[in-house]
Amino acid sequence: MEVTIGVQNVARELSVETESDTAGVTAAIEAALQPGGVLRLKDSRGRDVFVPGSVIGWIQVGEPEKGRVGFGVTP
């Protein structure tokens, strides 16, 4: 699952590819948005990513779009 995080006062977003399920990621985000919270995610390579909840501007959670194969016309 891909998690993209917009950090306040930073021009680029942070993208994390994680093996966690949607429920686990959502619970971690909700906990991080509490006062003094920190978003902690483990990426697909086993590294921990920490983002203070106070600087999170926005978060997008979902699967990346799969590449299309073939030469067909899409309606």
Sequence and secondary structure as in RCSB ss.txt:
>XXXX:A:sequence
MEVTIGVQNVARELSVETESDTAGVTAAIEAALQPGGVLRLKDSRGRDVFVPGSVIGWIQVGEPEKGRVGFGVTP
>XXXX:A:secstr
 EEEEEETT SS EEEEB   HHHHHHHHHHHTSTT EEEEEBTTS EEEEEGGGEEEEEEE       SS    
